[in-house]
Amino acid sequence: MSEQRDQRHQHFETLAIHAGQEPDEATGAVVTPIYQVSTYKQDGVGGLRGGYEYSRSANPTRTALEENLAALDGGRRGLAFASGLAAEDCLLRTLLTPGDHVVIPNDAYGGTFRLFAKVAERWGVEWSVADTSDPEAVRAELRPRTKAIWVETPSNPLLGISDIAALAGIAREAGARLVVDNTFASPYLQQPLALGADVVVYSTTKYMGGHSDVVGGALVVGDDALGEELAYHQNAMGAVAGPFDAWLVMRGIKTLAIRMDRHSANATRVAELLTAHPKVTQVYYPGLPQHPGHEVAAKQMRSFGGMVSFRVAGGEQAAVDVCDRAKLFTLGESLGGVESLIEHPGRMTHASTAGSALEVPADLVRLSVGIESIDDLLADLTQALG
Ligand SMILES: *Cc1c(COP(=O)(O)O)cnc(C)c1O
């Protein structure tokens, strides 16, 4: 307990490396070991040594990650899952019962949309879509049984910005919970709980892991009772992060701050190059002063992150051609790794939104700007644009 109190005075970079990571008591190992174990010896029936009995319920490597996640977001409880969508599913089934309603953003990760539209809806959960960058548009969608307002900021793939503090006020008045998917920003760039959100969602596959070598998800909450309910459902449904995956995410988090600084710096340069390029008709990056969410982003983010989207003159085929010509930017889905990626959302990550209110422009290209040399990245984009 006293150790936890001390942590509150530590800065993000220190917590990232130390929170939840006290040297292993048995060996002194400086790094939390991978406890690749399913069950634990009991000292007499029910006599648990470290509180561990079975690794779906709790595992020491996962616990270290979960404590770390809670500390980084200034939360009371962190929970680690097998994927971002597993975390979202656990949250949905904890917060909602049939007939309940959720407001979801008109620009969201395709899999989040699919989870609501194709899965949760079959269980009687109602949803409607709003432009969450406009708090009044969100208020207009509220219903008597609205239990949650769901936002992604910055959003995927159009980098829209939602005002977390304003939406928290609307949610509070409506008796609903504000859920923020903070995957694009990471807790280093943005702290949703401090801005009034109730739940923070992560795909740790992305910036938290940071090396394109693990799939994982997380929830962080500022309320003990909700944390308990989520932990109950996490164990009851079972989509937990395995020990090796938890360890990889922890390893990634240790360098999160310096990686995000570089991602943001490189993405700023990329956005400037694209803005000046004759073959680019529009650039989406919240760091650009002309971005409609720039002011809100500047207020609630430390810097603007590593994701940049843009539209290519000449339409869909021209956008696909840019993706095909890029060399250093690897053509692939996902984001948030040290290596730069390029993709065509309409045909790849967001194909599931076709024909819906979340459909993305056909001439859109999305970049996950990595931490390579900025000169090499700019040269590759210049040749790919032709
Ligand atoms: C990738 C992603 C998810 C889903 O996470 P998985 O780890 O792929 O299940 C959710 N939200 C956002 C913003 C994402 O980028």
The ligand as an SDF file (V2000), in Angstrom:
LIG
                    3D

 15 15  0  0  0  0  0  0  0  0999 V2000
   -6.7740   -2.8050  -33.3540 C   0  0  0  0  0  0  0  0  0  0  0  0
   -7.7720   -1.9880  -32.6720 C   0  0  0  0  0  0  0  0  0  0  0  0
   -8.7640   -2.5760  -31.8780 C   0  0  0  0  0  0  0  0  0  0  0  0
   -8.9330   -4.0750  -31.7370 C   0  0  0  0  0  0  0  0  0  0  0  0
   -7.8450   -4.6570  -31.1050 O   0  0  0  0  0  0  0  0  0  0  0  0
   -7.3060   -6.1500  -31.3890 P   0  0  0  0  0  0  0  0  0  0  0  0
   -6.1290   -6.2550  -30.5080 O   0  0  0  0  0  0  0  0  0  0  0  0
   -6.9740   -6.2260  -32.8580 O   0  0  0  0  0  0  0  0  0  0  0  0
   -8.4160   -7.0840  -31.0510 O   0  0  0  0  0  0  0  0  0  0  0  0
   -9.6430   -1.7370  -31.2110 C   0  0  0  0  0  0  0  0  0  0  0  0
   -9.5710   -0.3870  -31.3300 N   0  0  0  0  0  0  0  0  0  0  0  0
   -8.6370    0.2130  -32.1030 C   0  0  0  0  0  0  0  0  0  0  0  0
   -8.6060    1.6980  -32.2070 C   0  0  0  0  0  0  0  0  0  0  0  0
   -7.7110   -0.5610  -32.8040 C   0  0  0  0  0  0  0  0  0  0  0  0
   -6.8020    0.0350  -33.5690 O   0  0  0  0  0  0  0  0  0  0  0  0
  1  2  1  0
  2  3  1  0
  2 14  2  0
  3  4  1  0
  3 10  2  0
  4  5  1  0
  5  6  1  0
  6  7  2  0
  6  8  1  0
  6  9  1  0
 10 11  1  0
 11 12  2  0
 12 13  1  0
 12 14  1  0
 14 15  1  0
M  END
$$$$
